[in-house]
Amino acid sequence: MKVALFATLAVASLALGFAAPQGFGLGSPSINWPKPSEQHAFLGTLEGLWEVDALLHINPGQPPMKLSGTETVRLACNGLWAQVELELGDKQIGFSSRDLLGFDPQFARYNGVTVNGGSMTVAKYEGKLSTDGKTLALSGEGPDPRFKDRIAKLEQVWTFPKKGERTAKFEFLNEEGGKVPWLELTYKFKKKVK
């Protein structure tokens, strides 16, 4: 009995010694967190408060609704993600969305998710930045605001014509593969944010 108890205690001590990262004389733990790359530095160019003018295409064949608002972009999670908060319109007719946009070096592509006030479904997307840094083309799937409970393929193209200005165009793909406009945004940089 004493031998079995001693053996159990010895095994438990060894397990604790190997499993415990600190406090048992083994030194401090070391975690290799990812570090921002030059692709993540691009996300820093989005940071700030932006004034936004928008065209929202609700019904095909009808003129789009004009909205204005703001977008606030902050870097989050050690600079690996851009946290985007878009607010358009007012209390009566408004649209809000939240995005996280990052870069995945394993697959060499930007990726992100979007949630908005018009759906309970998360949209996911991925894509690449052009070599000249002036166009970010993303594609994925998300809720189609024209139909209840329908997921559609979507495309978004961001352009950066010059410092302090950018545009974004969001389109859905219909069953025939044609593009259906949904949202067009024009941005002007207003100020830095903390």
PyMOL commands that place a pseudoatom at each C-alpha (Angstrom):
pseudoatom trace, name=CA, resn=MET, resi=1, chain=A, elem=C, hetatm=0, pos=[0.000, 0.000, 0.000]
pseudoatom trace, name=CA, resn=LYS, resi=2, chain=A, elem=C, hetatm=0, pos=[2.819, 2.435, 0.943]
pseudoatom trace, name=CA, resn=VAL, resi=3, chain=A, elem=C, hetatm=0, pos=[4.694, 1.597, -2.269]
pseudoatom trace, name=CA, resn=ALA, resi=4, chain=A, elem=C, hetatm=0, pos=[1.570, 2.198, -4.400]
pseudoatom trace, name=CA, resn=LEU, resi=5, chain=A, elem=C, hetatm=0, pos=[0.868, 5.506, -2.630]
pseudoatom trace, name=CA, resn=PHE, resi=6, chain=A, elem=C, hetatm=0, pos=[4.506, 6.608, -3.066]
pseudoatom trace, name=CA, resn=ALA, resi=7, chain=A, elem=C, hetatm=0, pos=[4.439, 5.673, -6.767]
pseudoatom trace, name=CA, resn=THR, resi=8, chain=A, elem=C, hetatm=0, pos=[1.156, 7.580, -7.272]
pseudoatom trace, name=CA, resn=LEU, resi=9, chain=A, elem=C, hetatm=0, pos=[2.582, 10.672, -5.561]
pseudoatom trace, name=CA, resn=ALA, resi=10, chain=A, elem=C, hetatm=0, pos=[5.774, 10.454, -7.628]
pseudoatom trace, name=CA, resn=VAL, resi=11, chain=A, elem=C, hetatm=0, pos=[3.833, 10.214, -10.894]
pseudoatom trace, name=CA, resn=ALA, resi=12, chain=A, elem=C, hetatm=0, pos=[1.548, 13.095, -9.848]
pseudoatom trace, name=CA, resn=SER, resi=13, chain=A, elem=C, hetatm=0, pos=[4.569, 15.242, -8.950]
pseudoatom trace, name=CA, resn=LEU, resi=14, chain=A, elem=C, hetatm=0, pos=[6.164, 14.584, -12.323]
pseudoatom trace, name=CA, resn=ALA, resi=15, chain=A, elem=C, hetatm=0, pos=[2.920, 15.388, -14.123]
pseudoatom trace, name=CA, resn=LEU, resi=16, chain=A, elem=C, hetatm=0, pos=[2.504, 18.635, -12.221]
pseudoatom trace, name=CA, resn=GLY, resi=17, chain=A, elem=C, hetatm=0, pos=[6.125, 19.545, -12.851]
pseudoatom trace, name=CA, resn=PHE, resi=18, chain=A, elem=C, hetatm=0, pos=[5.784, 19.096, -16.594]
pseudoatom trace, name=CA, resn=ALA, resi=19, chain=A, elem=C, hetatm=0, pos=[2.260, 20.495, -16.950]
pseudoatom trace, name=CA, resn=ALA, resi=20, chain=A, elem=C, hetatm=0, pos=[2.540, 23.558, -14.736]
pseudoatom trace, name=CA, resn=PRO, resi=21, chain=A, elem=C, hetatm=0, pos=[3.969, 26.483, -16.692]
pseudoatom trace, name=CA, resn=GLN, resi=22, chain=A, elem=C, hetatm=0, pos=[4.991, 28.477, -13.650]
pseudoatom trace, name=CA, resn=GLY, resi=23, chain=A, elem=C, hetatm=0, pos=[5.217, 28.275, -9.903]
pseudoatom trace, name=CA, resn=PHE, resi=24, chain=A, elem=C, hetatm=0, pos=[6.938, 24.891, -9.827]
pseudoatom trace, name=CA, resn=GLY, resi=25, chain=A, elem=C, hetatm=0, pos=[10.495, 25.978, -10.524]
pseudoatom trace, name=CA, resn=LEU, resi=26, chain=A, elem=C, hetatm=0, pos=[10.328, 25.579, -14.305]
pseudoatom trace, name=CA, resn=GLY, resi=27, chain=A, elem=C, hetatm=0, pos=[10.513, 29.286, -15.187]
pseudoatom trace, name=CA, resn=SER, resi=28, chain=A, elem=C, hetatm=0, pos=[8.037, 31.557, -16.922]
pseudoatom trace, name=CA, resn=PRO, resi=29, chain=A, elem=C, hetatm=0, pos=[5.868, 30.327, -19.782]
pseudoatom trace, name=CA, resn=SER, resi=30, chain=A, elem=C, hetatm=0, pos=[6.667, 31.457, -23.296]
pseudoatom trace, name=CA, resn=ILE, resi=31, chain=A, elem=C, hetatm=0, pos=[3.964, 32.089, -25.888]
pseudoatom trace, name=CA, resn=ASN, resi=32, chain=A, elem=C, hetatm=0, pos=[4.800, 32.992, -29.461]
pseudoatom trace, name=CA, resn=TRP, resi=33, chain=A, elem=C, hetatm=0, pos=[1.982, 35.400, -30.282]
pseudoatom trace, name=CA, resn=PRO, resi=34, chain=A, elem=C, hetatm=0, pos=[1.745, 36.356, -33.955]
pseudoatom trace, name=CA, resn=LYS, resi=35, chain=A, elem=C, hetatm=0, pos=[3.293, 39.688, -34.805]
pseudoatom trace, name=CA, resn=PRO, resi=36, chain=A, elem=C, hetatm=0, pos=[1.798, 42.182, -37.264]
pseudoatom trace, name=CA, resn=SER, resi=37, chain=A, elem=C, hetatm=0, pos=[3.330, 41.996, -40.741]
pseudoatom trace, name=CA, resn=GLU, resi=38, chain=A, elem=C, hetatm=0, pos=[3.535, 44.505, -43.590]
pseudoatom trace, name=CA, resn=GLN, resi=39, chain=A, elem=C, hetatm=0, pos=[0.096, 43.266, -44.695]
pseudoatom trace, name=CA, resn=HIS, resi=40, chain=A, elem=C, hetatm=0, pos=[-1.253, 44.171, -41.262]
pseudoatom trace, name=CA, resn=ALA, resi=41, chain=A, elem=C, hetatm=0, pos=[0.316, 47.629, -41.653]
pseudoatom trace, name=CA, resn=PHE, resi=42, chain=A, elem=C, hetatm=0, pos=[-2.195, 48.164, -44.458]
pseudoatom trace, name=CA, resn=LEU, resi=43, chain=A, elem=C, hetatm=0, pos=[-4.962, 47.820, -41.844]
pseudoatom trace, name=CA, resn=GLY, resi=44, chain=A, elem=C, hetatm=0, pos=[-3.403, 50.763, -40.008]
pseudoatom trace, name=CA, resn=THR, resi=45, chain=A, elem=C, hetatm=0, pos=[-4.094, 52.989, -43.032]
pseudoatom trace, name=CA, resn=LEU, resi=46, chain=A, elem=C, hetatm=0, pos=[-7.814, 52.438, -42.394]
pseudoatom trace, name=CA, resn=GLU, resi=47, chain=A, elem=C, hetatm=0, pos=[-7.632, 53.572, -38.769]
pseudoatom trace, name=CA, resn=GLY, resi=48, chain=A, elem=C, hetatm=0, pos=[-9.548, 56.723, -37.865]
pseudoatom trace, name=CA, resn=LEU, resi=49, chain=A, elem=C, hetatm=0, pos=[-12.927, 58.409, -38.076]
pseudoatom trace, name=CA, resn=TRP, resi=50, chain=A, elem=C, hetatm=0, pos=[-14.295, 58.654, -41.622]
pseudoatom trace, name=CA, resn=GLU, resi=51, chain=A, elem=C, hetatm=0, pos=[-17.262, 60.603, -43.009]
pseudoatom trace, name=CA, resn=VAL, resi=52, chain=A, elem=C, hetatm=0, pos=[-19.330, 58.342, -45.257]
pseudoatom trace, name=CA, resn=ASP, resi=53, chain=A, elem=C, hetatm=0, pos=[-21.803, 58.991, -48.068]
pseudoatom trace, name=CA, resn=ALA, resi=54, chain=A, elem=C, hetatm=0, pos=[-23.771, 55.933, -49.122]
pseudoatom trace, name=CA, resn=LEU, resi=55, chain=A, elem=C, hetatm=0, pos=[-26.091, 54.706, -51.842]
pseudoatom trace, name=CA, resn=LEU, resi=56, chain=A, elem=C, hetatm=0, pos=[-28.250, 51.822, -50.602]
pseudoatom trace, name=CA, resn=HIS, resi=57, chain=A, elem=C, hetatm=0, pos=[-29.926, 49.805, -53.367]
pseudoatom trace, name=CA, resn=ILE, resi=58, chain=A, elem=C, hetatm=0, pos=[-33.056, 48.354, -51.769]
pseudoatom trace, name=CA, resn=ASN, resi=59, chain=A, elem=C, hetatm=0, pos=[-35.215, 47.508, -54.786]
pseudoatom trace, name=CA, resn=PRO, resi=60, chain=A, elem=C, hetatm=0, pos=[-33.723, 46.667, -58.190]
pseudoatom trace, name=CA, resn=GLY, resi=61, chain=A, elem=C, hetatm=0, pos=[-34.735, 49.139, -60.888]
pseudoatom trace, name=CA, resn=GLN, resi=62, chain=A, elem=C, hetatm=0, pos=[-35.465, 51.920, -58.394]
pseudoatom trace, name=CA, resn=PRO, resi=63, chain=A, elem=C, hetatm=0, pos=[-33.166, 54.800, -57.431]
pseudoatom trace, name=CA, resn=PRO, resi=64, chain=A, elem=C, hetatm=0, pos=[-30.913, 54.022, -54.455]
pseudoatom trace, name=CA, resn=MET, resi=65, chain=A, elem=C, hetatm=0, pos=[-31.525, 55.546, -51.044]
pseudoatom trace, name=CA, resn=LYS, resi=66, chain=A, elem=C, hetatm=0, pos=[-28.964, 58.199, -50.075]
pseudoatom trace, name=CA, resn=LEU, resi=67, chain=A, elem=C, hetatm=0, pos=[-27.577, 57.969, -46.543]
pseudoatom trace, name=CA, resn=SER, resi=68, chain=A, elem=C, hetatm=0, pos=[-24.689, 59.573, -44.711]
pseudoatom trace, name=CA, resn=GLY, resi=69, chain=A, elem=C, hetatm=0, pos=[-22.875, 58.720, -41.526]
pseudoatom trace, name=CA, resn=THR, resi=70, chain=A, elem=C, hetatm=0, pos=[-19.539, 57.735, -40.072]
pseudoatom trace, name=CA, resn=GLU, resi=71, chain=A, elem=C, hetatm=0, pos=[-17.199, 54.806, -39.911]
pseudoatom trace, name=CA, resn=THR, resi=72, chain=A, elem=C, hetatm=0, pos=[-14.726, 54.348, -37.071]
pseudoatom trace, name=CA, resn=VAL, resi=73, chain=A, elem=C, hetatm=0, pos=[-11.789, 51.983, -37.549]
pseudoatom trace, name=CA, resn=ARG, resi=74, chain=A, elem=C, hetatm=0, pos=[-9.476, 50.936, -34.721]
pseudoatom trace, name=CA, resn=LEU, resi=75, chain=A, elem=C, hetatm=0, pos=[-6.717, 48.353, -34.686]
pseudoatom trace, name=CA, resn=ALA, resi=76, chain=A, elem=C, hetatm=0, pos=[-7.394, 45.555, -32.208]
pseudoatom trace, name=CA, resn=CYS, resi=77, chain=A, elem=C, hetatm=0, pos=[-5.781, 42.375, -30.912]
pseudoatom trace, name=CA, resn=ASN, resi=78, chain=A, elem=C, hetatm=0, pos=[-2.154, 43.498, -31.064]
pseudoatom trace, name=CA, resn=GLY, resi=79, chain=A, elem=C, hetatm=0, pos=[-2.627, 45.169, -34.457]
pseudoatom trace, name=CA, resn=LEU, resi=80, chain=A, elem=C, hetatm=0, pos=[-3.759, 41.959, -36.171]
pseudoatom trace, name=CA, resn=TRP, resi=81, chain=A, elem=C, hetatm=0, pos=[-7.355, 43.065, -36.804]
pseudoatom trace, name=CA, resn=ALA, resi=82, chain=A, elem=C, hetatm=0, pos=[-9.136, 46.213, -37.929]
pseudoatom trace, name=CA, resn=GLN, resi=83, chain=A, elem=C, hetatm=0, pos=[-12.321, 46.697, -35.934]
pseudoatom trace, name=CA, resn=VAL, resi=84, chain=A, elem=C, hetatm=0, pos=[-14.810, 48.599, -38.112]
pseudoatom trace, name=CA, resn=GLU, resi=85, chain=A, elem=C, hetatm=0, pos=[-17.980, 50.343, -36.880]
pseudoatom trace, name=CA, resn=LEU, resi=86, chain=A, elem=C, hetatm=0, pos=[-20.260, 51.748, -39.593]
pseudoatom trace, name=CA, resn=GLU, resi=87, chain=A, elem=C, hetatm=0, pos=[-23.282, 53.925, -38.740]
pseudoatom trace, name=CA, resn=LEU, resi=88, chain=A, elem=C, hetatm=0, pos=[-25.468, 55.280, -41.538]
pseudoatom trace, name=CA, resn=GLY, resi=89, chain=A, elem=C, hetatm=0, pos=[-28.727, 57.244, -41.556]
pseudoatom trace, name=CA, resn=ASP, resi=90, chain=A, elem=C, hetatm=0, pos=[-30.753, 58.116, -38.487]
pseudoatom trace, name=CA, resn=LYS, resi=91, chain=A, elem=C, hetatm=0, pos=[-33.127, 56.454, -36.002]
pseudoatom trace, name=CA, resn=GLN, resi=92, chain=A, elem=C, hetatm=0, pos=[-35.928, 56.255, -38.551]
pseudoatom trace, name=CA, resn=ILE, resi=93, chain=A, elem=C, hetatm=0, pos=[-33.915, 54.891, -41.483]
pseudoatom trace, name=CA, resn=GLY, resi=94, chain=A, elem=C, hetatm=0, pos=[-30.576, 53.641, -40.328]
pseudoatom trace, name=CA, resn=PHE, resi=95, chain=A, elem=C, hetatm=0, pos=[-28.048, 50.947, -41.059]
pseudoatom trace, name=CA, resn=SER, resi=96, chain=A, elem=C, hetatm=0, pos=[-25.240, 49.786, -38.807]
pseudoatom trace, name=CA, resn=SER, resi=97, chain=A, elem=C, hetatm=0, pos=[-22.610, 47.099, -39.181]
pseudoatom trace, name=CA, resn=ARG, resi=98, chain=A, elem=C, hetatm=0, pos=[-19.540, 45.785, -37.391]
pseudoatom trace, name=CA, resn=ASP, resi=99, chain=A, elem=C, hetatm=0, pos=[-16.594, 44.163, -39.143]
pseudoatom trace, name=CA, resn=LEU, resi=100, chain=A, elem=C, hetatm=0, pos=[-13.337, 42.523, -38.200]
pseudoatom trace, name=CA, resn=LEU, resi=101, chain=A, elem=C, hetatm=0, pos=[-10.778, 42.508, -41.011]
pseudoatom trace, name=CA, resn=GLY, resi=102, chain=A, elem=C, hetatm=0, pos=[-7.403, 40.809, -40.717]
pseudoatom trace, name=CA, resn=PHE, resi=103, chain=A, elem=C, hetatm=0, pos=[-4.669, 39.111, -42.719]
pseudoatom trace, name=CA, resn=ASP, resi=104, chain=A, elem=C, hetatm=0, pos=[-3.961, 35.381, -42.521]
pseudoatom trace, name=CA, resn=PRO, resi=105, chain=A, elem=C, hetatm=0, pos=[-0.327, 34.701, -43.522]
pseudoatom trace, name=CA, resn=GLN, resi=106, chain=A, elem=C, hetatm=0, pos=[-0.953, 30.941, -43.697]
pseudoatom trace, name=CA, resn=PHE, resi=107, chain=A, elem=C, hetatm=0, pos=[-3.240, 31.439, -46.697]
pseudoatom trace, name=CA, resn=ALA, resi=108, chain=A, elem=C, hetatm=0, pos=[-1.772, 34.805, -47.837]
pseudoatom trace, name=CA, resn=ARG, resi=109, chain=A, elem=C, hetatm=0, pos=[-5.149, 36.540, -47.877]
pseudoatom trace, name=CA, resn=TYR, resi=110, chain=A, elem=C, hetatm=0, pos=[-7.225, 39.093, -46.025]
pseudoatom trace, name=CA, resn=ASN, resi=111, chain=A, elem=C, hetatm=0, pos=[-10.286, 37.735, -44.287]
pseudoatom trace, name=CA, resn=GLY, resi=112, chain=A, elem=C, hetatm=0, pos=[-13.100, 39.013, -42.175]
pseudoatom trace, name=CA, resn=VAL, resi=113, chain=A, elem=C, hetatm=0, pos=[-16.595, 38.813, -40.801]
pseudoatom trace, name=CA, resn=THR, resi=114, chain=A, elem=C, hetatm=0, pos=[-19.498, 41.244, -40.770]
pseudoatom trace, name=CA, resn=VAL, resi=115, chain=A, elem=C, hetatm=0, pos=[-22.622, 41.513, -38.662]
pseudoatom trace, name=CA, resn=ASN, resi=116, chain=A, elem=C, hetatm=0, pos=[-25.282, 44.155, -39.197]
pseudoatom trace, name=CA, resn=GLY, resi=117, chain=A, elem=C, hetatm=0, pos=[-28.568, 45.408, -37.818]
pseudoatom trace, name=CA, resn=GLY, resi=118, chain=A, elem=C, hetatm=0, pos=[-30.560, 43.849, -40.637]
pseudoatom trace, name=CA, resn=SER, resi=119, chain=A, elem=C, hetatm=0, pos=[-29.701, 40.192, -40.050]
pseudoatom trace, name=CA, resn=MET, resi=120, chain=A, elem=C, hetatm=0, pos=[-28.929, 37.587, -37.400]
pseudoatom trace, name=CA, resn=THR, resi=121, chain=A, elem=C, hetatm=0, pos=[-26.450, 35.840, -39.728]
pseudoatom trace, name=CA, resn=VAL, resi=122, chain=A, elem=C, hetatm=0, pos=[-22.709, 36.459, -39.919]
pseudoatom trace, name=CA, resn=ALA, resi=123, chain=A, elem=C, hetatm=0, pos=[-21.215, 37.236, -43.335]
pseudoatom trace, name=CA, resn=LYS, resi=124, chain=A, elem=C, hetatm=0, pos=[-17.717, 35.877, -44.020]
pseudoatom trace, name=CA, resn=TYR, resi=125, chain=A, elem=C, hetatm=0, pos=[-15.329, 37.005, -46.712]
pseudoatom trace, name=CA, resn=GLU, resi=126, chain=A, elem=C, hetatm=0, pos=[-11.731, 36.764, -47.934]
pseudoatom trace, name=CA, resn=GLY, resi=127, chain=A, elem=C, hetatm=0, pos=[-9.579, 38.231, -50.663]
pseudoatom trace, name=CA, resn=LYS, resi=128, chain=A, elem=C, hetatm=0, pos=[-6.405, 39.961, -51.773]
pseudoatom trace, name=CA, resn=LEU, resi=129, chain=A, elem=C, hetatm=0, pos=[-4.929, 43.429, -51.962]
pseudoatom trace, name=CA, resn=SER, resi=130, chain=A, elem=C, hetatm=0, pos=[-3.620, 44.444, -55.382]
pseudoatom trace, name=CA, resn=THR, resi=131, chain=A, elem=C, hetatm=0, pos=[0.149, 44.750, -55.732]
pseudoatom trace, name=CA, resn=ASP, resi=132, chain=A, elem=C, hetatm=0, pos=[-0.120, 48.545, -56.005]
pseudoatom trace, name=CA, resn=GLY, resi=133, chain=A, elem=C, hetatm=0, pos=[-2.181, 48.668, -52.771]
pseudoatom trace, name=CA, resn=LYS, resi=134, chain=A, elem=C, hetatm=0, pos=[-5.048, 50.543, -54.416]
pseudoatom trace, name=CA, resn=THR, resi=135, chain=A, elem=C, hetatm=0, pos=[-7.707, 47.789, -54.576]
pseudoatom trace, name=CA, resn=LEU, resi=136, chain=A, elem=C, hetatm=0, pos=[-8.864, 45.220, -52.038]
pseudoatom trace, name=CA, resn=ALA, resi=137, chain=A, elem=C, hetatm=0, pos=[-11.177, 42.629, -53.623]
pseudoatom trace, name=CA, resn=LEU, resi=138, chain=A, elem=C, hetatm=0, pos=[-13.112, 40.384, -51.232]
pseudoatom trace, name=CA, resn=SER, resi=139, chain=A, elem=C, hetatm=0, pos=[-15.695, 37.675, -51.790]
pseudoatom trace, name=CA, resn=GLY, resi=140, chain=A, elem=C, hetatm=0, pos=[-17.734, 35.391, -49.574]
pseudoatom trace, name=CA, resn=GLU, resi=141, chain=A, elem=C, hetatm=0, pos=[-21.233, 34.585, -48.370]
pseudoatom trace, name=CA, resn=GLY, resi=142, chain=A, elem=C, hetatm=0, pos=[-23.719, 36.436, -46.267]
pseudoatom trace, name=CA, resn=PRO, resi=143, chain=A, elem=C, hetatm=0, pos=[-27.381, 37.227, -45.708]
pseudoatom trace, name=CA, resn=ASP, resi=144, chain=A, elem=C, hetatm=0, pos=[-29.167, 38.675, -48.718]
pseudoatom trace, name=CA, resn=PRO, resi=145, chain=A, elem=C, hetatm=0, pos=[-31.180, 41.670, -47.426]
pseudoatom trace, name=CA, resn=ARG, resi=146, chain=A, elem=C, hetatm=0, pos=[-33.662, 41.371, -50.296]
pseudoatom trace, name=CA, resn=PHE, resi=147, chain=A, elem=C, hetatm=0, pos=[-34.926, 37.962, -49.172]
pseudoatom trace, name=CA, resn=LYS, resi=148, chain=A, elem=C, hetatm=0, pos=[-35.716, 36.602, -45.709]
pseudoatom trace, name=CA, resn=ASP, resi=149, chain=A, elem=C, hetatm=0, pos=[-33.522, 33.700, -44.557]
pseudoatom trace, name=CA, resn=ARG, resi=150, chain=A, elem=C, hetatm=0, pos=[-31.467, 33.561, -47.753]
pseudoatom trace, name=CA, resn=ILE, resi=151, chain=A, elem=C, hetatm=0, pos=[-27.691, 33.314, -47.998]
pseudoatom trace, name=CA, resn=ALA, resi=152, chain=A, elem=C, hetatm=0, pos=[-26.062, 34.708, -51.124]
pseudoatom trace, name=CA, resn=LYS, resi=153, chain=A, elem=C, hetatm=0, pos=[-22.574, 34.996, -52.559]
pseudoatom trace, name=CA, resn=LEU, resi=154, chain=A, elem=C, hetatm=0, pos=[-21.264, 38.509, -52.181]
pseudoatom trace, name=CA, resn=GLU, resi=155, chain=A, elem=C, hetatm=0, pos=[-18.410, 40.593, -53.493]
pseudoatom trace, name=CA, resn=GLN, resi=156, chain=A, elem=C, hetatm=0, pos=[-16.934, 43.794, -52.175]
pseudoatom trace, name=CA, resn=VAL, resi=157, chain=A, elem=C, hetatm=0, pos=[-14.281, 45.957, -53.770]
pseudoatom trace, name=CA, resn=TRP, resi=158, chain=A, elem=C, hetatm=0, pos=[-12.515, 48.696, -51.853]
pseudoatom trace, name=CA, resn=THR, resi=159, chain=A, elem=C, hetatm=0, pos=[-10.461, 51.298, -53.711]
pseudoatom trace, name=CA, resn=PHE, resi=160, chain=A, elem=C, hetatm=0, pos=[-7.926, 53.762, -52.366]
pseudoatom trace, name=CA, resn=PRO, resi=161, chain=A, elem=C, hetatm=0, pos=[-7.486, 56.519, -54.969]
pseudoatom trace, name=CA, resn=LYS, resi=162, chain=A, elem=C, hetatm=0, pos=[-5.429, 58.777, -52.681]
pseudoatom trace, name=CA, resn=LYS, resi=163, chain=A, elem=C, hetatm=0, pos=[-4.590, 59.316, -49.044]
pseudoatom trace, name=CA, resn=GLY, resi=164, chain=A, elem=C, hetatm=0, pos=[-7.632, 60.263, -46.976]
pseudoatom trace, name=CA, resn=GLU, resi=165, chain=A, elem=C, hetatm=0, pos=[-10.114, 58.944, -49.532]
pseudoatom trace, name=CA, resn=ARG, resi=166, chain=A, elem=C, hetatm=0, pos=[-11.531, 55.506, -50.279]
pseudoatom trace, name=CA, resn=THR, resi=167, chain=A, elem=C, hetatm=0, pos=[-14.581, 53.800, -51.733]
pseudoatom trace, name=CA, resn=ALA, resi=168, chain=A, elem=C, hetatm=0, pos=[-16.334, 50.471, -51.227]
pseudoatom trace, name=CA, resn=LYS, resi=169, chain=A, elem=C, hetatm=0, pos=[-18.842, 48.711, -53.447]
pseudoatom trace, name=CA, resn=PHE, resi=170, chain=A, elem=C, hetatm=0, pos=[-20.882, 45.736, -52.236]
pseudoatom trace, name=CA, resn=GLU, resi=171, chain=A, elem=C, hetatm=0, pos=[-22.730, 43.449, -54.649]
pseudoatom trace, name=CA, resn=PHE, resi=172, chain=A, elem=C, hetatm=0, pos=[-24.633, 40.169, -54.441]
pseudoatom trace, name=CA, resn=LEU, resi=173, chain=A, elem=C, hetatm=0, pos=[-24.487, 37.504, -57.118]
pseudoatom trace, name=CA, resn=ASN, resi=174, chain=A, elem=C, hetatm=0, pos=[-27.872, 36.333, -58.402]
pseudoatom trace, name=CA, resn=GLU, resi=175, chain=A, elem=C, hetatm=0, pos=[-28.717, 32.776, -59.475]
pseudoatom trace, name=CA, resn=GLU, resi=176, chain=A, elem=C, hetatm=0, pos=[-27.391, 33.443, -62.981]
pseudoatom trace, name=CA, resn=GLY, resi=177, chain=A, elem=C, hetatm=0, pos=[-24.075, 34.772, -61.639]
pseudoatom trace, name=CA, resn=GLY, resi=178, chain=A, elem=C, hetatm=0, pos=[-24.924, 38.393, -62.431]
pseudoatom trace, name=CA, resn=LYS, resi=179, chain=A, elem=C, hetatm=0, pos=[-24.034, 41.163, -60.011]
pseudoatom trace, name=CA, resn=VAL, resi=180, chain=A, elem=C, hetatm=0, pos=[-26.775, 42.937, -58.063]
pseudoatom trace, name=CA, resn=PRO, resi=181, chain=A, elem=C, hetatm=0, pos=[-25.672, 46.245, -56.471]
pseudoatom trace, name=CA, resn=TRP, resi=182, chain=A, elem=C, hetatm=0, pos=[-26.406, 46.666, -52.790]
pseudoatom trace, name=CA, resn=LEU, resi=183, chain=A, elem=C, hetatm=0, pos=[-24.254, 49.326, -51.134]
pseudoatom trace, name=CA, resn=GLU, resi=184, chain=A, elem=C, hetatm=0, pos=[-21.820, 51.957, -52.449]
pseudoatom trace, name=CA, resn=LEU, resi=185, chain=A, elem=C, hetatm=0, pos=[-19.752, 53.956, -49.972]
pseudoatom trace, name=CA, resn=THR, resi=186, chain=A, elem=C, hetatm=0, pos=[-17.524, 56.999, -50.394]
pseudoatom trace, name=CA, resn=TYR, resi=187, chain=A, elem=C, hetatm=0, pos=[-15.217, 57.859, -47.500]
pseudoatom trace, name=CA, resn=LYS, resi=188, chain=A, elem=C, hetatm=0, pos=[-13.327, 60.980, -46.459]
pseudoatom trace, name=CA, resn=PHE, resi=189, chain=A, elem=C, hetatm=0, pos=[-10.915, 60.889, -43.548]
pseudoatom trace, name=CA, resn=LYS, resi=190, chain=A, elem=C, hetatm=0, pos=[-11.961, 63.147, -40.677]
pseudoatom trace, name=CA, resn=LYS, resi=191, chain=A, elem=C, hetatm=0, pos=[-9.578, 62.534, -37.751]
pseudoatom trace, name=CA, resn=LYS, resi=192, chain=A, elem=C, hetatm=0, pos=[-7.496, 60.016, -35.828]
pseudoatom trace, name=CA, resn=VAL, resi=193, chain=A, elem=C, hetatm=0, pos=[-9.121, 58.037, -33.022]
pseudoatom trace, name=CA, resn=LYS, resi=194, chain=A, elem=C, hetatm=0, pos=[-7.800, 56.369, -29.890]
for i in range(1, 194): cmd.bond("trace and resi %d" % i, "trace and resi %d" % (i + 1))
show_as sticks, trace
zoom trace
